[in-house]
Amino acid sequence: MDRREILALYEWAPGNCFRCARTDTPTTHLDELDPPAGGHYEARVCEECVLELEDERRRYAERVGSEYKPGRLGPGEA
Ligand SMILES: [Zn+2]
């Protein structure tokens, strides 16, 4: 599976990446955060960060011997 196929598993909209601080770039919704200080924060990540996170999940799956399935980043993921 190449990076284009992985990116196609997510929905993209212009936004700011909370992980690498890139702004006005295609982002996908990763998680919703409710900080203790109050308010509501929508965590979005850019294409590069999604690929990095997917790569981490793939390596982790290989290490623990479980099956890697891309496209599963988001709420509920460790
Ligand atoms: Zn990023």
N, CA, C, O and the ligand as a Tripos MOL2 file, in Angstrom:
@<TRIPOS>MOLECULE
protein
  313   311    79     0     0
PROTEIN
NO_CHARGES

@<TRIPOS>ATOM
      1 N           0.8520   -1.1970    0.0000 N.3       1 MET1
      2 CA          0.0000    0.0000    0.0000 C.3       1 MET1
      3 C           0.8890    1.2480    0.0000 C.2       1 MET1
      4 O           1.7200    1.4180    0.8920 O.2       1 MET1
      5 N           0.7160    2.1160   -0.9930 N.am      2 ASP2
      6 CA          1.5650    3.2950   -1.0260 C.3       2 ASP2
      7 C           0.8700    4.4690   -0.3340 C.2       2 ASP2
      8 O          -0.2810    4.3660    0.0890 O.2       2 ASP2
      9 N           1.5940    5.5830   -0.2270 N.am      3 ARG3
     10 CA          1.0900    6.6960    0.5800 C.3       3 ARG3
     11 C          -0.1920    7.2820   -0.0110 C.2       3 ARG3
     12 O          -1.0560    7.7510    0.7300 O.2       3 ARG3
     13 N          -0.3180    7.2590   -1.3100 N.am      4 ARG4
     14 CA         -1.5280    7.7820   -1.9280 C.3       4 ARG4
     15 C          -2.7550    6.9660   -1.5160 C.2       4 ARG4
     16 O          -3.8260    7.5180   -1.2670 O.2       4 ARG4
     17 N          -2.5840    5.6560   -1.4500 N.am      5 GLU5
     18 CA         -3.6890    4.7910   -1.0540 C.3       5 GLU5
     19 C          -4.0600    5.0070    0.4080 C.2       5 GLU5
     20 O          -5.2360    4.9880    0.7720 O.2       5 GLU5
     21 N          -3.0410    5.2130    1.2430 N.am      6 ILE6
     22 CA         -3.3140    5.4450    2.6580 C.3       6 ILE6
     23 C          -4.0530    6.7770    2.8410 C.2       6 ILE6
     24 O          -5.0240    6.8590    3.5920 O.2       6 ILE6
     25 N          -3.5860    7.8050    2.1540 N.am      7 LEU7
     26 CA         -4.2210    9.1140    2.2800 C.3       7 LEU7
     27 C          -5.6630    9.0710    1.7890 C.2       7 LEU7
     28 O          -6.5070    9.8120    2.2930 O.2       7 LEU7
     29 N          -5.9570    8.2200    0.8190 N.am      8 ALA8
     30 CA         -7.3040    8.1300    0.2680 C.3       8 ALA8
     31 C          -8.2910    7.5370    1.2740 C.2       8 ALA8
     32 O          -9.5020    7.5950    1.0590 O.2       8 ALA8
     33 N          -7.7830    6.9690    2.3660 N.am      9 LEU9
     34 CA         -8.6620    6.3860    3.3830 C.3       9 LEU9
     35 C          -9.2400    7.4420    4.3150 C.2       9 LEU9
     36 O         -10.1360    7.1530    5.1080 O.2       9 LEU9
     37 N          -8.7310    8.6580    4.2210 N.am     10 TYR10
     38 CA         -9.1700    9.7270    5.1180 C.3      10 TYR10
     39 C          -9.8540   10.8280    4.3270 C.2      10 TYR10
     40 O          -9.6710   10.9620    3.1170 O.2      10 TYR10
     41 N         -10.6470   11.6130    5.0460 N.am     11 GLU11
     42 CA        -11.2940   12.7700    4.4270 C.3      11 GLU11
     43 C         -10.4820   14.0130    4.7470 C.2      11 GLU11
     44 O         -10.0310   14.2060    5.8760 O.2      11 GLU11
     45 N         -10.3030   14.8550    3.7310 N.am     12 TRP12
     46 CA         -9.3960   15.9850    3.8660 C.3      12 TRP12
     47 C         -10.1130   17.3130    3.7290 C.2      12 TRP12
     48 O         -11.0270   17.4740    2.9200 O.2      12 TRP12
     49 N          -9.6730   18.2600    4.5440 N.am     13 ALA13
     50 CA        -10.1760   19.6280    4.4510 C.3      13 ALA13
     51 C          -9.0470   20.5510    4.8880 C.2      13 ALA13
     52 O          -8.2150   20.1760    5.7140 O.2      13 ALA13
     53 N          -9.0200   21.7530    4.3350 N.am     14 PRO14
     54 CA         -7.9550   22.6800    4.7170 C.3      14 PRO14
     55 C          -8.0180   23.0030    6.2100 C.2      14 PRO14
     56 O          -9.1000   23.1870    6.7680 O.2      14 PRO14
     57 N          -6.8710   23.0700    6.8360 N.am     15 GLY15
     58 CA         -6.8470   23.3820    8.2570 C.3      15 GLY15
     59 C          -5.4110   23.4870    8.7340 C.2      15 GLY15
     60 O          -4.4730   23.5990    7.9440 O.2      15 GLY15
     61 N          -5.2680   23.4450   10.0670 N.am     16 ASN16
     62 CA         -3.9430   23.5380   10.6710 C.3      16 ASN16
     63 C          -3.6060   22.2120   11.3360 C.2      16 ASN16
     64 O          -4.4590   21.6020   11.9810 O.2      16 ASN16
     65 N          -2.3740   21.7670   11.1810 N.am     17 CYS17
     66 CA         -1.9400   20.5150   11.7940 C.3      17 CYS17
     67 C          -1.5060   20.7790   13.2330 C.2      17 CYS17
     68 O          -0.6590   21.6360   13.4860 O.2      17 CYS17
     69 N          -2.0930   20.0370   14.1750 N.am     18 PHE18
     70 CA         -1.7370   20.2700   15.5840 C.3      18 PHE18
     71 C          -0.4190   19.5960   15.9350 C.2      18 PHE18
     72 O           0.1650   19.8830   16.9810 O.2      18 PHE18
     73 N           0.0500   18.7130   15.0840 N.am     19 ARG19
     74 CA          1.2330   17.9210   15.4100 C.3      19 ARG19
     75 C           2.5170   18.6240   14.9560 C.2      19 ARG19
     76 O           3.4860   18.7000   15.7120 O.2      19 ARG19
     77 N           2.5200   19.1300   13.7340 N.am     20 CYS20
     78 CA          3.7310   19.7680   13.2290 C.3      20 CYS20
     79 C           3.5380   21.2590   13.0020 C.2      20 CYS20
     80 O           4.4500   21.9470   12.5440 O.2      20 CYS20
     81 N           2.3300   21.7630   13.3280 N.am     21 ALA21
     82 CA          2.0490   23.2000   13.2900 C.3      21 ALA21
     83 C           2.0390   23.7810   11.8810 C.2      21 ALA21
     84 O           2.1340   24.9970   11.7130 O.2      21 ALA21
     85 N           1.9260   22.9310   10.8740 N.am     22 ARG22
     86 CA          1.7270   23.4100    9.5170 C.3      22 ARG22
     87 C           0.3430   24.0730    9.4460 C.2      22 ARG22
     88 O          -0.6010   23.5910   10.0720 O.2      22 ARG22
     89 N           0.2160   25.1500    8.7050 N.am     23 THR23
     90 CA         -1.0770   25.8350    8.6290 C.3      23 THR23
     91 C          -1.5860   25.8680    7.1930 C.2      23 THR23
     92 O          -0.8210   25.8160    6.2300 O.2      23 THR23
     93 N          -2.9080   25.9580    7.0910 N.am     24 ASP24
     94 CA         -3.5610   26.0840    5.7970 C.3      24 ASP24
     95 C          -3.1020   24.9920    4.8330 C.2      24 ASP24
     96 O          -2.6230   25.2670    3.7320 O.2      24 ASP24
     97 N          -3.2600   23.7640    5.2740 N.am     25 THR25
     98 CA         -2.7940   22.6130    4.5200 C.3      25 THR25
     99 C          -3.8950   21.5500    4.5790 C.2      25 THR25
    100 O          -4.7250   21.5910    5.4870 O.2      25 THR25
    101 N          -3.9250   20.6200    3.6570 N.am     26 PRO26
    102 CA         -4.9430   19.5590    3.7810 C.3      26 PRO26
    103 C          -4.7770   18.7960    5.0960 C.2      26 PRO26
    104 O          -3.6900   18.3100    5.4100 O.2      26 PRO26
    105 N          -5.8550   18.6990    5.8500 N.am     27 THR27
    106 CA         -5.8030   18.0110    7.1410 C.3      27 THR27
    107 C          -6.9750   17.0650    7.2510 C.2      27 THR27
    108 O          -7.9790   17.2150    6.5540 O.2      27 THR27
    109 N          -6.8430   16.0990    8.1220 N.am     28 THR28
    110 CA         -7.9530   15.2140    8.4280 C.3      28 THR28
    111 C          -8.1880   15.2230    9.9230 C.2      28 THR28
    112 O          -7.2640   15.4190   10.7120 O.2      28 THR28
    113 N          -9.4420   15.0070   10.3020 N.am     29 HIS29
    114 CA         -9.8220   15.0400   11.6990 C.3      29 HIS29
    115 C          -9.2730   13.8180   12.4260 C.2      29 HIS29
    116 O          -9.5670   12.6840   12.0480 O.2      29 HIS29
    117 N          -8.4820   14.0460   13.4600 N.am     30 LEU30
    118 CA         -7.8890   12.9210   14.1770 C.3      30 LEU30
    119 C          -8.6120   12.6630   15.4940 C.2      30 LEU30
    120 O          -8.8840   11.5130   15.8380 O.2      30 LEU30
    121 N          -8.9200   13.7180   16.2240 N.am     31 ASP31
    122 CA         -9.4860   13.5020   17.5460 C.3      31 ASP31
    123 C         -10.1200   14.7840   18.0570 C.2      31 ASP31
    124 O          -9.8330   15.8750   17.5640 O.2      31 ASP31
    125 N         -10.9870   14.6390   19.0550 N.am     32 GLU32
    126 CA        -11.5500   15.7970   19.7360 C.3      32 GLU32
    127 C         -11.0080   15.8050   21.1470 C.2      32 GLU32
    128 O         -10.9780   14.7750   21.8200 O.2      32 GLU32
    129 N         -10.5830   16.9630   21.5860 N.am     33 LEU33
    130 CA        -10.0160   17.0670   22.9220 C.3      33 LEU33
    131 C         -10.8320   18.0610   23.7290 C.2      33 LEU33
    132 O         -11.2490   19.1000   23.2190 O.2      33 LEU33
    133 N         -11.0540   17.7310   24.9940 N.am     34 ASP34
    134 CA        -11.6850   18.6570   25.9180 C.3      34 ASP34
    135 C         -10.6860   18.9480   27.0240 C.2      34 ASP34
    136 O         -10.6660   18.2520   28.0400 O.2      34 ASP34
    137 N          -9.8660   19.9550   26.8420 N.am     35 PRO35
    138 CA         -8.8160   20.2360   27.8310 C.3      35 PRO35
    139 C          -9.4180   20.5640   29.1840 C.2      35 PRO35
    140 O         -10.4970   21.1510   29.2560 O.2      35 PRO35
    141 N          -8.7260   20.1890   30.2660 N.am     36 PRO36
    142 CA         -9.2260   20.4780   31.6270 C.3      36 PRO36
    143 C          -9.4520   21.9710   31.8260 C.2      36 PRO36
    144 O         -10.3150   22.3680   32.6090 O.2      36 PRO36
    145 N          -8.6990   22.7840   31.1360 N.am     37 ALA37
    146 CA         -8.8370   24.2340   31.2750 C.3      37 ALA37
    147 C         -10.1330   24.7430   30.6500 C.2      37 ALA37
    148 O         -10.5060   25.9020   30.8340 O.2      37 ALA37
    149 N         -10.8140   23.8760   29.9140 N.am     38 GLY38
    150 CA        -12.0710   24.2770   29.3110 C.3      38 GLY38
    151 C         -11.9540   24.4300   27.8140 C.2      38 GLY38
    152 O         -10.8630   24.4570   27.2460 O.2      38 GLY38
    153 N         -13.1050   24.5290   27.2000 N.am     39 GLY39
    154 CA        -13.1250   24.6890   25.7550 C.3      39 GLY39
    155 C         -13.1490   23.3530   25.0380 C.2      39 GLY39
    156 O         -13.1870   22.2910   25.6590 O.2      39 GLY39
    157 N         -13.1260   23.4310   23.7490 N.am     40 HIS40
    158 CA        -13.1810   22.2360   22.9330 C.3      40 HIS40
    159 C         -12.1710   22.4080   21.8130 C.2      40 HIS40
    160 O         -12.0900   23.4650   21.1870 O.2      40 HIS40
    161 N         -11.4070   21.3600   21.5710 N.am     41 TYR41
    162 CA        -10.3190   21.4780   20.6130 C.3      41 TYR41
    163 C         -10.4020   20.3370   19.6280 C.2      41 TYR41
    164 O         -10.4750   19.1720   20.0170 O.2      41 TYR41
    165 N         -10.3900   20.6680   18.3740 N.am     42 GLU42
    166 CA        -10.4230   19.6410   17.3460 C.3      42 GLU42
    167 C          -9.0140   19.4150   16.8400 C.2      42 GLU42
    168 O          -8.3980   20.3190   16.2760 O.2      42 GLU42
    169 N          -8.5030   18.2190   17.0370 N.am     43 ALA43
    170 CA         -7.1470   17.9160   16.6100 C.3      43 ALA43
    171 C          -7.1700   17.4240   15.1680 C.2      43 ALA43
    172 O          -7.7860   16.4050   14.8580 O.2      43 ALA43
    173 N          -6.4950   18.1560   14.2960 N.am     44 ARG44
    174 CA         -6.3810   17.7660   12.9020 C.3      44 ARG44
    175 C          -4.9120   17.5480   12.5640 C.2      44 ARG44
    176 O          -4.0330   18.2020   13.1250 O.2      44 ARG44
    177 N          -4.6560   16.6330   11.6540 N.am     45 VAL45
    178 CA         -3.2670   16.3790   11.2570 C.3      45 VAL45
    179 C          -3.1300   16.4330    9.7420 C.2      45 VAL45
    180 O          -4.0710   16.1330    9.0070 O.2      45 VAL45
    181 N          -1.9540   16.8190    9.2930 N.am     46 CYS46
    182 CA         -1.6930   16.9690    7.8610 C.3      46 CYS46
    183 C          -1.3020   15.6210    7.2470 C.2      46 CYS46
    184 O          -1.1600   14.6200    7.9490 O.2      46 CYS46
    185 N          -1.1360   15.6190    5.9410 N.am     47 GLU47
    186 CA         -0.8340   14.3830    5.2250 C.3      47 GLU47
    187 C           0.4560   13.7360    5.7260 C.2      47 GLU47
    188 O           0.5110   12.5250    5.9390 O.2      47 GLU47
    189 N           1.5020   14.5640    5.9130 N.am     48 GLU48
    190 CA          2.7750   14.0130    6.3550 C.3      48 GLU48
    191 C           2.6440   13.3360    7.7080 C.2      48 GLU48
    192 O           3.2020   12.2610    7.9320 O.2      48 GLU48
    193 N           1.8970   13.9770    8.6190 N.am     49 CYS49
    194 CA          1.7600   13.4090    9.9570 C.3      49 CYS49
    195 C           0.9090   12.1510    9.9460 C.2      49 CYS49
    196 O           1.1920   11.2120   10.6890 O.2      49 CYS49
    197 N          -0.1270   12.1130    9.1170 N.am     50 VAL50
    198 CA         -0.9190   10.8910    9.0000 C.3      50 VAL50
    199 C          -0.0240    9.7450    8.5450 C.2      50 VAL50
    200 O          -0.1230    8.6350    9.0660 O.2      50 VAL50
    201 N           0.8420   10.0080    7.5820 N.am     51 LEU51
    202 CA          1.7240    8.9500    7.0810 C.3      51 LEU51
    203 C           2.7050    8.5040    8.1650 C.2      51 LEU51
    204 O           3.0190    7.3180    8.2690 O.2      51 LEU51
    205 N           3.1870    9.4490    8.9670 N.am     52 GLU52
    206 CA          4.0900    9.0810   10.0610 C.3      52 GLU52
    207 C           3.3640    8.2460   11.1020 C.2      52 GLU52
    208 O           3.8910    7.2460   11.5890 O.2      52 GLU52
    209 N           2.1370    8.6690   11.4420 N.am     53 LEU53
    210 CA          1.3750    7.9290   12.4470 C.3      53 LEU53
    211 C           1.0120    6.5320   11.9360 C.2      53 LEU53
    212 O           1.0520    5.5590   12.6890 O.2      53 LEU53
    213 N           0.6610    6.4430   10.6610 N.am     54 GLU54
    214 CA          0.3580    5.1310   10.0860 C.3      54 GLU54
    215 C           1.6040    4.2410   10.0940 C.2      54 GLU54
    216 O           1.5190    3.0380   10.3440 O.2      54 GLU54
    217 N           2.7390    4.8380    9.8220 N.am     55 ASP55
    218 CA          3.9820    4.0740    9.8180 C.3      55 ASP55
    219 C           4.3060    3.5480   11.2150 C.2      55 ASP55
    220 O           4.7720    2.4200   11.3730 O.2      55 ASP55
    221 N           4.0520    4.3830   12.2270 N.am     56 GLU56
    222 CA          4.2620    3.9360   13.6050 C.3      56 GLU56
    223 C           3.3430    2.7680   13.9340 C.2      56 GLU56
    224 O           3.7630    1.8020   14.5710 O.2      56 GLU56
    225 N           2.0780    2.8570   13.4960 N.am     57 ARG57
    226 CA          1.1270    1.7780   13.7730 C.3      57 ARG57
    227 C           1.5440    0.4940   13.0560 C.2      57 ARG57
    228 O           1.3950   -0.6040   13.5920 O.2      57 ARG57
    229 N           2.0740    0.6490   11.8230 N.am     58 ARG58
    230 CA          2.4890   -0.5320   11.0740 C.3      58 ARG58
    231 C           3.6540   -1.2320   11.7780 C.2      58 ARG58
    232 O           3.6830   -2.4550   11.9110 O.2      58 ARG58
    233 N           4.6340   -0.3970   12.2310 N.am     59 ARG59
    234 CA          5.7810   -0.9870   12.9250 C.3      59 ARG59
    235 C           5.3530   -1.6440   14.2300 C.2      59 ARG59
    236 O           5.8560   -2.7090   14.5910 O.2      59 ARG59
    237 N           4.4190   -1.0040   14.9380 N.am     60 TYR60
    238 CA          3.9340   -1.5660   16.1970 C.3      60 TYR60
    239 C           3.2330   -2.9010   15.9350 C.2      60 TYR60
    240 O           3.4470   -3.8730   16.6590 O.2      60 TYR60
    241 N           2.3990   -2.9410   14.9040 N.am     61 ALA61
    242 CA          1.6760   -4.1780   14.5850 C.3      61 ALA61
    243 C           2.6620   -5.2960   14.2550 C.2      61 ALA61
    244 O           2.4620   -6.4450   14.6490 O.2      61 ALA61
    245 N           3.7280   -4.9520   13.5310 N.am     62 GLU62
    246 CA          4.7310   -5.9640   13.2080 C.3      62 GLU62
    247 C           5.4150   -6.4770   14.4620 C.2      62 GLU62
    248 O           5.6990   -7.6680   14.5860 O.2      62 GLU62
    249 N           5.6820   -5.5510   15.4070 N.am     63 ARG63
    250 CA          6.3990   -5.9190   16.6260 C.3      63 ARG63
    251 C           5.5680   -6.8520   17.4930 C.2      63 ARG63
    252 O           6.0960   -7.8150   18.0500 O.2      63 ARG63
    253 N           4.2760   -6.5780   17.6120 N.am     64 VAL64
    254 CA          3.4410   -7.3960   18.4790 C.3      64 VAL64
    255 C           2.7700   -8.5340   17.7160 C.2      64 VAL64
    256 O           2.0510   -9.3400   18.3070 O.2      64 VAL64
    257 N           3.0040   -8.6020   16.4010 N.am     65 GLY65
    258 CA          2.4870   -9.7130   15.6200 C.3      65 GLY65
    259 C           1.0050   -9.6130   15.3090 C.2      65 GLY65
    260 O           0.3540  -10.6240   15.0460 O.2      65 GLY65
    261 N           0.4630   -8.3880   15.3390 N.am     66 SER66
    262 CA         -0.9380   -8.2380   14.9750 C.3      66 SER66
    263 C          -1.0450   -7.7070   13.5560 C.2      66 SER66
    264 O          -0.0550   -7.2770   12.9630 O.2      66 SER66
    265 N          -2.2390   -7.7420   13.0270 N.am     67 GLU67
    266 CA         -2.4340   -7.3300   11.6420 C.3      67 GLU67
    267 C          -2.5450   -5.8130   11.5520 C.2      67 GLU67
    268 O          -3.2590   -5.1820   12.3300 O.2      67 GLU67
    269 N          -1.8400   -5.2500   10.6080 N.am     68 TYR68
    270 CA         -1.8920   -3.7970   10.4050 C.3      68 TYR68
    271 C          -2.9830   -3.4550    9.4150 C.2      68 TYR68
    272 O          -3.0240   -3.9760    8.3000 O.2      68 TYR68
    273 N          -3.8770   -2.5600    9.8480 N.am     69 LYS69
    274 CA         -4.9180   -2.0880    8.9390 C.3      69 LYS69
    275 C          -4.8580   -0.5720    8.8940 C.2      69 LYS69
    276 O          -5.1440    0.0830    9.8960 O.2      69 LYS69
    277 N          -4.4930   -0.0010    7.7600 N.am     70 PRO70
    278 CA         -4.4350    1.4540    7.6690 C.3      70 PRO70
    279 C          -5.8240    2.0640    7.6390 C.2      70 PRO70
    280 O          -6.8170    1.3790    7.3950 O.2      70 PRO70
    281 N          -5.8750    3.3670    7.8910 N.am     71 GLY71
    282 CA         -7.1520    4.0730    7.8270 C.3      71 GLY71
    283 C          -7.8980    4.0870    9.1430 C.2      71 GLY71
    284 O          -9.0650    4.4740    9.1940 O.2      71 GLY71
    285 N          -7.2230    3.6620   10.2260 N.am     72 ARG72
    286 CA         -7.9110    3.5410   11.5090 C.3      72 ARG72
    287 C          -7.4550    4.5830   12.5330 C.2      72 ARG72
    288 O          -7.7760    4.4650   13.7160 O.2      72 ARG72
    289 N          -6.7150    5.5930   12.0950 N.am     73 LEU73
    290 CA         -6.3330    6.6250   13.0460 C.3      73 LEU73
    291 C          -7.5770    7.3810   13.4670 C.2      73 LEU73
    292 O          -8.5360    7.5020   12.7060 O.2      73 LEU73
    293 N          -7.5480    7.8880   14.6920 N.am     74 GLY74
    294 CA         -8.6750    8.6950   15.1140 C.3      74 GLY74
    295 C          -9.1150    8.3460   16.5050 C.2      74 GLY74
    296 O          -8.4050    7.6430   17.2230 O.2      74 GLY74
    297 N         -10.3040    8.8350   16.9110 N.am     75 PRO75
    298 CA        -10.7960    8.6080   18.2670 C.3      75 PRO75
    299 C         -10.8000    7.1200   18.6030 C.2      75 PRO75
    300 O         -11.2180    6.2900   17.7960 O.2      75 PRO75
    301 N         -10.3380    6.8010   19.7830 N.am     76 GLY76
    302 CA        -10.3340    5.4120   20.2100 C.3      76 GLY76
    303 C          -9.0070    4.7190   19.9780 C.2      76 GLY76
    304 O          -8.7760    3.6320   20.5080 O.2      76 GLY76
    305 N          -8.1370    5.3260   19.1970 N.am     77 GLU77
    306 CA         -6.8270    4.7150   18.9770 C.3      77 GLU77
    307 C          -5.9000    5.0630   20.1460 C.2      77 GLU77
    308 O          -5.9810    6.1500   20.7180 O.2      77 GLU77
    309 N          -5.0330    4.1330   20.4820 N.am     78 ALA78
    310 CA         -4.0790    4.3980   21.5510 C.3      78 ALA78
    311 C          -3.0010    5.3220   21.0250 C.2      78 ALA78
    312 O          -2.0830    5.6810   21.7630 O.2      78 ALA78
    313 ZN          1.5750   17.7050   10.4350 Zn       79 ZN79
@<TRIPOS>BOND
     1     1     2 1
     2     2     3 1
     3     3     4 2
     4     3     5 am
     5     5     6 1
     6     6     7 1
     7     7     8 2
     8     7     9 am
     9     9    10 1
    10    10    11 1
    11    11    12 2
    12    11    13 am
    13    13    14 1
    14    14    15 1
    15    15    16 2
    16    15    17 am
    17    17    18 1
    18    18    19 1
    19    19    20 2
    20    19    21 am
    21    21    22 1
    22    22    23 1
    23    23    24 2
    24    23    25 am
    25    25    26 1
    26    26    27 1
    27    27    28 2
    28    27    29 am
    29    29    30 1
    30    30    31 1
    31    31    32 2
    32    31    33 am
    33    33    34 1
    34    34    35 1
    35    35    36 2
    36    35    37 am
    37    37    38 1
    38    38    39 1
    39    39    40 2
    40    39    41 am
    41    41    42 1
    42    42    43 1
    43    43    44 2
    44    43    45 am
    45    45    46 1
    46    46    47 1
    47    47    48 2
    48    47    49 am
    49    49    50 1
    50    50    51 1
    51    51    52 2
    52    51    53 am
    53    53    54 1
    54    54    55 1
    55    55    56 2
    56    55    57 am
    57    57    58 1
    58    58    59 1
    59    59    60 2
    60    59    61 am
    61    61    62 1
    62    62    63 1
    63    63    64 2
    64    63    65 am
    65    65    66 1
    66    66    67 1
    67    67    68 2
    68    67    69 am
    69    69    70 1
    70    70    71 1
    71    71    72 2
    72    71    73 am
    73    73    74 1
    74    74    75 1
    75    75    76 2
    76    75    77 am
    77    77    78 1
    78    78    79 1
    79    79    80 2
    80    79    81 am
    81    81    82 1
    82    82    83 1
    83    83    84 2
    84    83    85 am
    85    85    86 1
    86    86    87 1
    87    87    88 2
    88    87    89 am
    89    89    90 1
    90    90    91 1
    91    91    92 2
    92    91    93 am
    93    93    94 1
    94    94    95 1
    95    95    96 2
    96    95    97 am
    97    97    98 1
    98    98    99 1
    99    99   100 2
   100    99   101 am
   101   101   102 1
   102   102   103 1
   103   103   104 2
   104   103   105 am
   105   105   106 1
   106   106   107 1
   107   107   108 2
   108   107   109 am
   109   109   110 1
   110   110   111 1
   111   111   112 2
   112   111   113 am
   113   113   114 1
   114   114   115 1
   115   115   116 2
   116   115   117 am
   117   117   118 1
   118   118   119 1
   119   119   120 2
   120   119   121 am
   121   121   122 1
   122   122   123 1
   123   123   124 2
   124   123   125 am
   125   125   126 1
   126   126   127 1
   127   127   128 2
   128   127   129 am
   129   129   130 1
   130   130   131 1
   131   131   132 2
   132   131   133 am
   133   133   134 1
   134   134   135 1
   135   135   136 2
   136   135   137 am
   137   137   138 1
   138   138   139 1
   139   139   140 2
   140   139   141 am
   141   141   142 1
   142   142   143 1
   143   143   144 2
   144   143   145 am
   145   145   146 1
   146   146   147 1
   147   147   148 2
   148   147   149 am
   149   149   150 1
   150   150   151 1
   151   151   152 2
   152   151   153 am
   153   153   154 1
   154   154   155 1
   155   155   156 2
   156   155   157 am
   157   157   158 1
   158   158   159 1
   159   159   160 2
   160   159   161 am
   161   161   162 1
   162   162   163 1
   163   163   164 2
   164   163   165 am
   165   165   166 1
   166   166   167 1
   167   167   168 2
   168   167   169 am
   169   169   170 1
   170   170   171 1
   171   171   172 2
   172   171   173 am
   173   173   174 1
   174   174   175 1
   175   175   176 2
   176   175   177 am
   177   177   178 1
   178   178   179 1
   179   179   180 2
   180   179   181 am
   181   181   182 1
   182   182   183 1
   183   183   184 2
   184   183   185 am
   185   185   186 1
   186   186   187 1
   187   187   188 2
   188   187   189 am
   189   189   190 1
   190   190   191 1
   191   191   192 2
   192   191   193 am
   193   193   194 1
   194   194   195 1
   195   195   196 2
   196   195   197 am
   197   197   198 1
   198   198   199 1
   199   199   200 2
   200   199   201 am
   201   201   202 1
   202   202   203 1
   203   203   204 2
   204   203   205 am
   205   205   206 1
   206   206   207 1
   207   207   208 2
   208   207   209 am
   209   209   210 1
   210   210   211 1
   211   211   212 2
   212   211   213 am
   213   213   214 1
   214   214   215 1
   215   215   216 2
   216   215   217 am
   217   217   218 1
   218   218   219 1
   219   219   220 2
   220   219   221 am
   221   221   222 1
   222   222   223 1
   223   223   224 2
   224   223   225 am
   225   225   226 1
   226   226   227 1
   227   227   228 2
   228   227   229 am
   229   229   230 1
   230   230   231 1
   231   231   232 2
   232   231   233 am
   233   233   234 1
   234   234   235 1
   235   235   236 2
   236   235   237 am
   237   237   238 1
   238   238   239 1
   239   239   240 2
   240   239   241 am
   241   241   242 1
   242   242   243 1
   243   243   244 2
   244   243   245 am
   245   245   246 1
   246   246   247 1
   247   247   248 2
   248   247   249 am
   249   249   250 1
   250   250   251 1
   251   251   252 2
   252   251   253 am
   253   253   254 1
   254   254   255 1
   255   255   256 2
   256   255   257 am
   257   257   258 1
   258   258   259 1
   259   259   260 2
   260   259   261 am
   261   261   262 1
   262   262   263 1
   263   263   264 2
   264   263   265 am
   265   265   266 1
   266   266   267 1
   267   267   268 2
   268   267   269 am
   269   269   270 1
   270   270   271 1
   271   271   272 2
   272   271   273 am
   273   273   274 1
   274   274   275 1
   275   275   276 2
   276   275   277 am
   277   277   278 1
   278   278   279 1
   279   279   280 2
   280   279   281 am
   281   281   282 1
   282   282   283 1
   283   283   284 2
   284   283   285 am
   285   285   286 1
   286   286   287 1
   287   287   288 2
   288   287   289 am
   289   289   290 1
   290   290   291 1
   291   291   292 2
   292   291   293 am
   293   293   294 1
   294   294   295 1
   295   295   296 2
   296   295   297 am
   297   297   298 1
   298   298   299 1
   299   299   300 2
   300   299   301 am
   301   301   302 1
   302   302   303 1
   303   303   304 2
   304   303   305 am
   305   305   306 1
   306   306   307 1
   307   307   308 2
   308   307   309 am
   309   309   310 1
   310   310   311 1
   311   311   312 2
@<TRIPOS>SUBSTRUCTURE
     1 MET1         2 RESIDUE 1 A MET
     2 ASP2         6 RESIDUE 1 A ASP
     3 ARG3        10 RESIDUE 1 A ARG
     4 ARG4        14 RESIDUE 1 A ARG
     5 GLU5        18 RESIDUE 1 A GLU
     6 ILE6        22 RESIDUE 1 A ILE
     7 LEU7        26 RESIDUE 1 A LEU
     8 ALA8        30 RESIDUE 1 A ALA
     9 LEU9        34 RESIDUE 1 A LEU
    10 TYR10       38 RESIDUE 1 A TYR
    11 GLU11       42 RESIDUE 1 A GLU
    12 TRP12       46 RESIDUE 1 A TRP
    13 ALA13       50 RESIDUE 1 A ALA
    14 PRO14       54 RESIDUE 1 A PRO
    15 GLY15       58 RESIDUE 1 A GLY
    16 ASN16       62 RESIDUE 1 A ASN
    17 CYS17       66 RESIDUE 1 A CYS
    18 PHE18       70 RESIDUE 1 A PHE
    19 ARG19       74 RESIDUE 1 A ARG
    20 CYS20       78 RESIDUE 1 A CYS
    21 ALA21       82 RESIDUE 1 A ALA
    22 ARG22       86 RESIDUE 1 A ARG
    23 THR23       90 RESIDUE 1 A THR
    24 ASP24       94 RESIDUE 1 A ASP
    25 THR25       98 RESIDUE 1 A THR
    26 PRO26      102 RESIDUE 1 A PRO
    27 THR27      106 RESIDUE 1 A THR
    28 THR28      110 RESIDUE 1 A THR
    29 HIS29      114 RESIDUE 1 A HIS
    30 LEU30      118 RESIDUE 1 A LEU
    31 ASP31      122 RESIDUE 1 A ASP
    32 GLU32      126 RESIDUE 1 A GLU
    33 LEU33      130 RESIDUE 1 A LEU
    34 ASP34      134 RESIDUE 1 A ASP
    35 PRO35      138 RESIDUE 1 A PRO
    36 PRO36      142 RESIDUE 1 A PRO
    37 ALA37      146 RESIDUE 1 A ALA
    38 GLY38      150 RESIDUE 1 A GLY
    39 GLY39      154 RESIDUE 1 A GLY
    40 HIS40      158 RESIDUE 1 A HIS
    41 TYR41      162 RESIDUE 1 A TYR
    42 GLU42      166 RESIDUE 1 A GLU
    43 ALA43      170 RESIDUE 1 A ALA
    44 ARG44      174 RESIDUE 1 A ARG
    45 VAL45      178 RESIDUE 1 A VAL
    46 CYS46      182 RESIDUE 1 A CYS
    47 GLU47      186 RESIDUE 1 A GLU
    48 GLU48      190 RESIDUE 1 A GLU
    49 CYS49      194 RESIDUE 1 A CYS
    50 VAL50      198 RESIDUE 1 A VAL
    51 LEU51      202 RESIDUE 1 A LEU
    52 GLU52      206 RESIDUE 1 A GLU
    53 LEU53      210 RESIDUE 1 A LEU
    54 GLU54      214 RESIDUE 1 A GLU
    55 ASP55      218 RESIDUE 1 A ASP
    56 GLU56      222 RESIDUE 1 A GLU
    57 ARG57      226 RESIDUE 1 A ARG
    58 ARG58      230 RESIDUE 1 A ARG
    59 ARG59      234 RESIDUE 1 A ARG
    60 TYR60      238 RESIDUE 1 A TYR
    61 ALA61      242 RESIDUE 1 A ALA
    62 GLU62      246 RESIDUE 1 A GLU
    63 ARG63      250 RESIDUE 1 A ARG
    64 VAL64      254 RESIDUE 1 A VAL
    65 GLY65      258 RESIDUE 1 A GLY
    66 SER66      262 RESIDUE 1 A SER
    67 GLU67      266 RESIDUE 1 A GLU
    68 TYR68      270 RESIDUE 1 A TYR
    69 LYS69      274 RESIDUE 1 A LYS
    70 PRO70      278 RESIDUE 1 A PRO
    71 GLY71      282 RESIDUE 1 A GLY
    72 ARG72      286 RESIDUE 1 A ARG
    73 LEU73      290 RESIDUE 1 A LEU
    74 GLY74      294 RESIDUE 1 A GLY
    75 PRO75      298 RESIDUE 1 A PRO
    76 GLY76      302 RESIDUE 1 A GLY
    77 GLU77      306 RESIDUE 1 A GLU
    78 ALA78      310 RESIDUE 1 A ALA
    79 ZN79       313 GROUP 0 **** ****
